[in-house]
Amino acid sequence: MSDNLLSYLTVEETLTYTAQLALQKHSAEAITKKVLAVMAELSLSHVAHSVIGGRIFPGISGGERRRVSIASQLLQDPRVILLDEPTTGLDSMTANQIVVLLAELARRDRIVIVTIHQPRSELFRVFSRIAIMSRGELVFCGQPEEMVDFFSQCGYECPEYCNPFDIYVDFTSVDTRCSEREAATFSRMHEITSSYQRSDIYQNMLDKMEQSLQISDKPAIPFKNKESPNGAAKLGFLVRRTVRNLSRDRIGVLMRLSQNLIYGFFVAFFVIHLDLDVAKGAVQDRIGMIYQCVAASPYTGMLNAVALFPAVRAISDQESQDGLYSKWQMFLAYIIHILPFSILSVVIFSSFIYWTVGMHPETWRFLCFTAVVLVPHIIGELLTVVLLGVVQDPNMVNTGVALLNIAGILVGSGFLRSTAQMPQLFQLLSYLTFQKYSCELLIVTEFLDLEFSCNATRPLPGACVVTTGEQIIDQGYPGALSRYTLDFVLLYSFLPALVVMGIIGFKIRDKLIRH
């Protein structure tokens, strides 16, 4: 059993959002009462306003985290609870408390099925029935008292002061360290299994199962409450939960807003100020600025997604299996949450770099510059999130997005080699890159109506050939001026296209994990 919880939410907030996602016909007051009742039932009331915590900062204890995970399940009103090793990773006392708690739940009109690893001996009689399996076979299933008598009759008594769990599991395990031990222990396990299948305990269990099957009007077991909110309501709850969780990470928010600005400081430090003198690199420096703005923006977006989304993905995998929502809804909630941060980050970066280095000083050009630079930044994060829905390893995604960005710059930007001089295949591929449209737009925005000077005291061969910005546009990007509006439309069309791809990818992930 894993405790995938959002680190910056409190215990009460975590359970409240779970209840809102799971329960439809409940008012806000009814949900609050239900959450308080579940916290009281699992002894969580004293940490209701404590944050969950994580690896970076402390929060509630491991046992309390496990109880929060169980509480999230109880909010959905299940009558059957299946827990896979709920005591793994907990200390002995905490594990004991969890098992006692589960036993209490089982006595409250619920069926609790638990797989458990090395429980304490005091817990032996807490379980109503115990099943031991080995090599895919049911070796024993019965009450604790029946278990002790059965193994004693088979000649395998539990020594005094020993843990019955450990002793009986040892008797039924197969030792694979060598072929001789494997044959001997397998024979012993098979002997115990055969004895169990001949016993009255096994026969009584079969009789009860047969009687149960003969009942014609058996009531269906209500596993979980199926009356959940509609898709739009769930998306709203997920957006609010995601924003509340990630906005409390003050260092993370600060870094998200300032990372582009910090990069801008480095660029501005090297450029200092753009000149109009061709001999002093007026053209080269402007093209270099455009290259940096288009090529670097996706990386900052990618780093955000790699740092934040895997934890969100793990939670969505678990909660979608519980039927709270579909994975694509969490994907949309994450995308909606990043938009304000991305816009503000790029506006801060653009406001600094544009006016500091002295790009074309017109307001409409600045607004167009900001609108263009925003798209690569969002695409970097969006593409990373889409790939994280298909590929589990963030490092592979990191590498893949970096290579795609490099390939897009090489093929689409026209900086390394003019698009007109490329092979026909690469020319066609350039239309599939957002870098093509970004670079064309920024080239036109900066070079249109720009007039250069030439230092006659130190003439360079061919330096004074370029006198206007239109020459750069016509030579490197013929027809770009007439495609200005179309380039904007095509550039921004990458965003909904990636969102659709993400929805499809996460729907596929949903089906793969469920099956």
KOLNU-178734 format. One line per field, with one value per residue (C-alpha): residue in one letter; x, y, z. Coordinates in nm, 2 decimals. Layout:
// residues N
res [A:...]
east [X:...]
north [Y:...]
up [Z:...]
This chain:
// residues 515
res [M:S:D:N:L:L:S:Y:L:T:V:E:E:T:L:T:Y:T:A:Q:L:A:L:Q:K:H:S:A:E:A:I:T:K:K:V:L:A:V:M:A:E:L:S:L:S:H:V:A:H:S:V:I:G:G:R:I:F:P:G:I:S:G:G:E:R:R:R:V:S:I:A:S:Q:L:L:Q:D:P:R:V:I:L:L:D:E:P:T:T:G:L:D:S:M:T:A:N:Q:I:V:V:L:L:A:E:L:A:R:R:D:R:I:V:I:V:T:I:H:Q:P:R:S:E:L:F:R:V:F:S:R:I:A:I:M:S:R:G:E:L:V:F:C:G:Q:P:E:E:M:V:D:F:F:S:Q:C:G:Y:E:C:P:E:Y:C:N:P:F:D:I:Y:V:D:F:T:S:V:D:T:R:C:S:E:R:E:A:A:T:F:S:R:M:H:E:I:T:S:S:Y:Q:R:S:D:I:Y:Q:N:M:L:D:K:M:E:Q:S:L:Q:I:S:D:K:P:A:I:P:F:K:N:K:E:S:P:N:G:A:A:K:L:G:F:L:V:R:R:T:V:R:N:L:S:R:D:R:I:G:V:L:M:R:L:S:Q:N:L:I:Y:G:F:F:V:A:F:F:V:I:H:L:D:L:D:V:A:K:G:A:V:Q:D:R:I:G:M:I:Y:Q:C:V:A:A:S:P:Y:T:G:M:L:N:A:V:A:L:F:P:A:V:R:A:I:S:D:Q:E:S:Q:D:G:L:Y:S:K:W:Q:M:F:L:A:Y:I:I:H:I:L:P:F:S:I:L:S:V:V:I:F:S:S:F:I:Y:W:T:V:G:M:H:P:E:T:W:R:F:L:C:F:T:A:V:V:L:V:P:H:I:I:G:E:L:L:T:V:V:L:L:G:V:V:Q:D:P:N:M:V:N:T:G:V:A:L:L:N:I:A:G:I:L:V:G:S:G:F:L:R:S:T:A:Q:M:P:Q:L:F:Q:L:L:S:Y:L:T:F:Q:K:Y:S:C:E:L:L:I:V:T:E:F:L:D:L:E:F:S:C:N:A:T:R:P:L:P:G:A:C:V:V:T:T:G:E:Q:I:I:D:Q:G:Y:P:G:A:L:S:R:Y:T:L:D:F:V:L:L:Y:S:F:L:P:A:L:V:V:M:G:I:I:G:F:K:I:R:D:K:L:I:R:H]
east [0.00:0.15:0.07:0.06:-0.06:-0.01:0.26:0.13:-0.23:-0.34:-0.50:-0.85:-0.80:-0.68:-0.99:-1.23:-1.11:-1.14:-1.50:-1.59:-1.46:-1.64:-1.97:-2.24:-2.56:-2.39:-2.39:-2.07:-2.19:-2.26:-1.92:-1.75:-1.94:-1.84:-1.48:-1.47:-1.64:-1.39:-1.10:-1.24:-1.29:-0.92:-0.78:-0.67:-0.86:-0.55:-0.35:-0.65:-0.47:-0.12:0.03:0.10:0.47:0.72:1.09:1.18:0.99:0.85:0.48:0.27:0.42:0.43:0.15:-0.07:0.00:-0.11:-0.43:-0.50:-0.48:-0.72:-0.95:-0.96:-1.10:-1.35:-1.49:-1.62:-1.83:-1.68:-1.81:-1.51:-1.16:-0.86:-0.52:-0.19:0.07:-0.06:0.21:0.51:0.76:0.61:0.77:0.64:0.41:0.26:0.20:0.02:-0.20:-0.29:-0.39:-0.60:-0.77:-0.85:-0.99:-1.22:-1.33:-1.41:-1.64:-1.84:-2.02:-1.72:-1.51:-1.14:-0.90:-0.53:-0.20:0.05:0.43:0.58:0.31:0.37:0.27:0.02:-0.18:-0.23:-0.57:-0.68:-0.76:-1.09:-0.95:-0.59:-0.49:-0.14:-0.04:0.27:0.37:0.01:-0.15:-0.38:-0.19:-0.43:-0.73:-0.91:-0.94:-0.63:-0.73:-0.79:-0.45:-0.26:-0.44:-0.40:-0.03:0.02:-0.17:0.06:0.36:0.46:0.41:0.48:0.75:0.67:0.77:0.78:0.57:0.31:0.31:0.68:0.69:0.39:0.51:0.86:0.70:0.51:0.78:0.99:1.37:1.52:1.89:1.98:1.80:1.81:1.65:1.40:1.29:1.26:1.07:0.84:0.76:0.68:0.46:0.28:0.23:0.08:-0.15:-0.28:-0.34:-0.54:-0.75:-0.84:-0.93:-1.27:-1.17:-1.14:-1.46:-1.65:-1.53:-1.65:-1.99:-2.04:-1.94:-2.18:-2.46:-2.39:-2.40:-2.74:-2.90:-3.09:-3.16:-2.82:-2.79:-2.51:-2.22:-2.20:-1.82:-1.82:-2.05:-2.11:-2.29:-1.99:-2.00:-2.01:-1.69:-1.69:-1.74:-1.45:-1.23:-1.31:-1.22:-0.89:-0.79:-0.85:-0.67:-0.37:-0.35:-0.37:-0.11:0.15:0.10:0.20:0.54:0.69:1.03:0.89:0.66:0.95:1.18:0.90:0.85:1.22:1.39:1.33:1.44:1.76:1.83:1.76:2.02:2.28:2.18:2.16:2.50:2.66:2.47:2.47:2.30:2.20:2.37:2.25:2.60:2.63:3.00:2.94:2.72:2.38:2.23:2.42:2.34:1.97:1.95:2.14:1.88:1.60:1.77:1.82:1.46:1.31:1.56:1.58:1.22:1.11:1.38:1.25:0.90:1.04:1.23:0.90:0.71:0.99:1.01:0.64:0.43:0.56:0.42:0.09:0.09:0.14:-0.16:-0.37:-0.28:-0.40:-0.71:-0.82:-0.80:-1.02:-1.27:-1.25:-1.18:-1.00:-0.63:-0.70:-0.90:-0.59:-0.39:-0.62:-0.62:-0.24:-0.24:-0.49:-0.29:0.04:-0.10:-0.10:0.25:0.38:0.23:0.36:0.70:0.73:0.60:0.86:1.14:1.02:0.98:1.34:1.52:1.33:1.39:1.72:1.91:1.73:1.52:1.29:1.12:0.76:0.48:0.31:0.64:0.70:0.36:0.41:0.75:0.60:0.31:0.56:0.81:0.52:0.43:0.77:0.78:0.43:0.50:0.81:0.61:0.31:0.51:0.69:0.36:0.22:0.52:0.51:0.17:0.32:0.67:0.72:1.09:1.12:1.49:1.39:1.13:1.38:1.62:1.35:1.21:1.56:1.64:1.31:1.38:1.73:1.59:1.32:1.57:1.80:1.52:1.28:1.46:1.67:1.96:2.20:2.10:1.86:1.53:1.54:1.88:1.76:1.66:1.29:1.22:1.36:1.16:0.84:0.94:1.00:0.63:0.58:0.80:0.69:1.04:0.97:0.68:0.84:1.15:0.97:0.75:1.04:1.25:0.97:0.88:1.24:1.37:1.07:1.14:1.48:1.76:2.12:2.43:2.78:3.11:3.31:3.63:3.67:3.50:3.46:3.41:3.04:2.95:2.77:2.56:2.28:2.12:1.76:1.59:1.37:1.67:1.72:1.36:1.35:1.68:1.63:1.25:1.10:0.73:0.74:0.58:0.27:0.24:0.26:-0.10:-0.10:0.22:0.06:-0.24:-0.03:0.20:-0.08:-0.25:0.03:-0.12:-0.47:-0.30:-0.08:-0.37:-0.57:-0.27:-0.23:-0.60:-0.56:-0.23:-0.38:-0.69:-0.46:-0.26:-0.59:-0.69:-0.34:-0.31:-0.66:-0.61]
north [0.00:0.34:0.67:0.91:1.23:1.60:1.73:2.09:2.01:1.96:1.63:1.79:1.95:1.62:1.43:1.72:1.72:1.34:1.36:1.64:1.42:1.11:1.23:1.41:1.44:1.60:1.96:2.13:2.10:1.73:1.67:1.86:1.64:1.32:1.42:1.51:1.17:0.98:1.16:1.09:0.72:0.69:0.91:1.19:1.48:1.61:1.65:1.78:2.11:1.97:1.95:1.61:1.68:1.51:1.44:1.81:1.93:1.74:1.68:1.41:1.07:0.76:0.60:0.91:0.92:0.56:0.64:0.93:0.69:0.46:0.75:0.85:0.51:0.52:0.84:0.65:0.43:0.09:-0.23:-0.43:-0.29:-0.46:-0.34:-0.46:-0.47:-0.16:-0.21:-0.21:0.06:0.13:0.06:-0.22:-0.01:0.19:-0.13:-0.27:0.03:0.01:-0.36:-0.30:-0.01:-0.23:-0.50:-0.24:-0.14:-0.50:-0.52:-0.22:-0.40:-0.40:-0.67:-0.59:-0.81:-0.75:-0.89:-0.85:-0.89:-1.00:-0.89:-0.90:-1.21:-1.01:-0.95:-1.33:-1.34:-1.00:-1.16:-1.34:-1.56:-1.61:-1.75:-1.87:-1.90:-2.05:-2.09:-1.99:-2.25:-2.20:-2.38:-2.29:-2.07:-2.06:-1.90:-1.85:-2.12:-2.37:-2.27:-2.37:-2.70:-2.79:-2.74:-2.92:-3.22:-3.21:-3.24:-2.87:-2.72:-2.36:-2.34:-2.13:-1.76:-1.77:-1.57:-1.81:-1.60:-1.64:-2.01:-2.12:-1.91:-2.07:-2.42:-2.34:-2.15:-2.30:-2.24:-2.19:-2.15:-2.49:-2.77:-3.01:-2.76:-2.65:-3.02:-3.08:-2.76:-2.80:-3.15:-3.02:-2.74:-2.98:-3.23:-2.95:-2.84:-3.19:-3.23:-2.91:-3.01:-3.33:-3.15:-3.06:-2.69:-2.70:-2.91:-2.66:-2.37:-2.55:-2.62:-2.26:-2.15:-2.40:-2.27:-1.92:-2.00:-2.17:-1.85:-1.70:-1.35:-1.25:-0.88:-0.71:-0.59:-0.20:-0.17:0.21:0.50:0.55:0.88:1.10:1.46:1.53:1.58:1.96:1.97:1.72:1.93:2.23:2.05:1.92:2.27:2.42:2.13:2.16:2.53:2.53:2.26:2.39:2.76:2.69:2.58:2.93:2.84:2.65:2.95:3.19:2.98:2.93:3.30:3.40:3.13:3.30:3.63:3.48:3.35:3.69:3.84:3.62:3.71:4.08:4.07:3.94:4.15:4.47:4.67:4.62:4.85:4.97:4.96:4.65:4.65:4.61:4.31:4.48:4.19:3.90:4.02:4.05:3.70:3.56:3.73:3.57:3.23:3.24:3.34:3.07:2.79:2.84:2.90:2.53:2.41:2.62:2.48:2.13:2.16:2.27:1.97:1.72:1.86:1.88:1.65:1.30:1.34:1.45:1.16:0.91:1.05:1.05:0.69:0.58:0.80:0.71:0.34:0.42:0.57:0.93:1.07:1.00:1.07:1.32:1.54:1.57:1.65:1.93:2.06:2.07:2.26:2.51:2.57:2.64:2.90:3.20:3.12:3.07:3.40:3.60:3.44:3.52:3.88:3.94:3.80:3.99:4.32:4.30:4.16:4.36:4.70:4.64:4.53:4.79:4.60:4.79:5.04:5.02:4.89:4.67:4.50:4.43:4.28:4.06:3.96:3.85:3.67:3.47:3.38:3.26:2.98:2.79:2.81:2.66:2.40:2.29:2.21:2.08:1.85:1.72:1.65:1.47:1.25:1.18:1.04:0.77:0.73:0.65:0.76:1.14:1.12:0.97:1.23:1.50:1.38:1.33:1.68:1.83:1.64:1.74:2.10:2.09:1.92:2.18:2.46:2.30:2.23:2.51:2.82:2.88:3.00:2.71:2.68:2.88:2.70:2.75:2.57:2.27:1.94:1.92:1.67:1.90:2.19:1.99:1.89:2.25:2.31:2.07:2.27:2.56:2.71:2.79:3.02:3.16:3.26:3.41:3.62:3.75:3.82:4.03:4.20:4.31:4.38:4.54:4.91:4.89:5.09:5.01:5.23:5.14:5.24:5.37:5.41:5.03:4.88:4.51:4.32:4.31:4.47:4.77:4.57:4.53:4.87:4.78:4.51:4.42:4.28:4.03:3.93:3.89:3.70:3.46:3.43:3.53:3.60:3.61:3.95:3.84:3.53:3.73:3.67:3.31:3.24:3.36:3.13:2.83:2.89:2.90:2.60:2.39:2.44:2.29:2.02:1.91:1.93:1.69:1.46:1.47:1.38:1.08:0.97:0.98:0.80:0.52:0.53:0.50:0.18:0.03:0.07:-0.05:-0.37]
up [0.00:-0.10:0.06:-0.24:-0.09:-0.18:0.05:0.11:0.19:0.55:0.66:0.67:0.32:0.18:0.30:0.21:-0.15:-0.17:-0.03:-0.29:-0.57:-0.45:-0.32:-0.52:-0.32:-0.02:0.08:0.20:0.56:0.51:0.36:0.65:0.90:0.72:0.71:1.08:1.15:0.95:1.12:1.46:1.36:1.26:1.54:1.31:1.47:1.65:1.32:1.12:1.05:1.01:0.66:0.51:0.45:0.23:0.18:0.17:0.49:0.78:0.83:1.00:1.10:0.88:1.07:1.04:0.66:0.64:0.84:0.60:0.31:0.47:0.56:0.20:0.11:0.39:0.26:-0.04:0.18:0.08:0.23:0.12:0.18:0.03:0.16:0.02:0.30:0.49:0.76:0.53:0.61:0.96:1.30:1.51:1.73:1.45:1.25:1.55:1.58:1.21:1.23:1.55:1.37:1.07:1.30:1.45:1.11:1.03:1.33:1.19:0.91:0.67:0.51:0.55:0.35:0.43:0.29:0.57:0.61:0.94:1.19:1.56:1.76:1.96:1.65:1.58:1.75:1.61:1.27:1.23:0.95:0.83:0.49:0.40:0.03:-0.12:-0.48:-0.58:-0.37:-0.07:0.21:0.49:0.56:0.89:1.23:1.44:1.69:1.40:1.26:1.57:1.61:1.24:1.23:1.56:1.41:1.11:1.34:1.32:1.66:1.73:2.00:2.31:2.29:1.91:1.67:1.51:1.19:1.14:1.23:1.00:0.71:0.75:0.74:0.42:0.23:-0.04:0.00:-0.35:-0.24:-0.37:-0.55:-0.25:-0.01:-0.28:-0.33:0.05:0.13:-0.17:-0.06:0.29:0.16:-0.06:0.23:0.45:0.16:0.10:0.48:0.48:0.18:0.37:0.69:0.83:0.82:0.44:0.41:0.63:0.41:0.10:0.25:0.34:-0.01:-0.16:0.07:-0.03:-0.40:-0.36:-0.23:-0.53:-0.40:-0.28:-0.22:-0.42:-0.22:-0.24:-0.29:-0.32:-0.36:-0.73:-0.71:-0.79:-0.93:-1.30:-1.50:-1.49:-1.11:-1.07:-1.29:-1.08:-0.75:-0.91:-1.02:-0.68:-0.51:-0.74:-0.71:-0.33:-0.30:-0.54:-0.45:-0.09:-0.21:-0.18:-0.30:-0.59:-0.69:-0.66:-0.88:-1.14:-1.17:-1.16:-1.36:-1.69:-1.54:-1.41:-1.76:-1.89:-1.66:-1.82:-2.17:-2.09:-1.93:-2.25:-2.49:-2.28:-2.56:-2.92:-3.17:-3.51:-3.66:-3.88:-3.83:-3.46:-3.49:-3.52:-3.72:-3.56:-3.20:-3.28:-3.44:-3.14:-2.91:-3.10:-3.10:-2.72:-2.66:-2.87:-2.79:-2.41:-2.32:-2.37:-2.13:-1.83:-1.89:-1.92:-1.59:-1.41:-1.54:-1.46:-1.10:-1.03:-1.24:-1.15:-0.79:-0.93:-1.18:-0.90:-0.71:-1.02:-1.10:-0.75:-0.73:-1.09:-1.00:-0.70:-0.95:-0.82:-1.17:-1.50:-1.55:-1.83:-1.59:-1.36:-1.68:-1.77:-1.41:-1.41:-1.74:-1.62:-1.30:-1.49:-1.73:-1.49:-1.37:-1.72:-1.84:-1.55:-1.58:-1.95:-1.90:-1.63:-1.85:-2.16:-1.98:-1.86:-2.16:-2.43:-2.29:-2.12:-2.44:-2.65:-2.89:-3.13:-2.89:-2.98:-2.76:-3.02:-3.10:-2.73:-2.69:-3.00:-2.87:-2.54:-2.70:-2.92:-2.64:-2.42:-2.66:-2.66:-2.28:-2.24:-2.51:-2.33:-2.02:-2.20:-2.42:-2.11:-1.93:-2.24:-2.27:-1.89:-1.95:-2.18:-2.05:-1.68:-1.64:-1.61:-1.71:-2.05:-2.10:-2.01:-2.27:-2.53:-2.50:-2.51:-2.83:-2.99:-2.91:-3.06:-3.37:-3.40:-3.38:-3.64:-3.89:-3.82:-3.72:-4.03:-3.82:-3.88:-4.25:-4.46:-4.50:-4.88:-4.90:-4.70:-4.87:-4.96:-4.67:-4.41:-4.56:-4.52:-4.16:-4.07:-4.09:-3.80:-3.57:-3.35:-3.39:-3.75:-3.67:-3.36:-3.54:-3.84:-3.61:-3.40:-3.71:-3.86:-3.53:-3.47:-3.82:-3.99:-4.05:-3.89:-4.05:-3.99:-4.00:-4.11:-3.95:-4.25:-4.05:-4.02:-4.33:-4.34:-4.66:-4.73:-4.40:-4.54:-4.79:-4.53:-4.46:-4.37:-4.17:-4.46:-4.64:-4.35:-4.37:-4.75:-4.77:-4.48:-4.46:-4.79:-4.76:-4.38:-4.37:-4.56:-4.33:-4.01:-3.89:-4.02:-3.84:-3.51:-3.57:-3.66:-3.36:-3.11:-3.27:-3.12:-2.77:-2.83:-3.05:-2.76:-2.51:-2.73:-2.76:-2.38:-2.33:-2.57:-2.40:-2.05:-2.16:-2.30:-1.97:-1.78:-1.97:-1.95:-1.57:-1.50:-1.71]
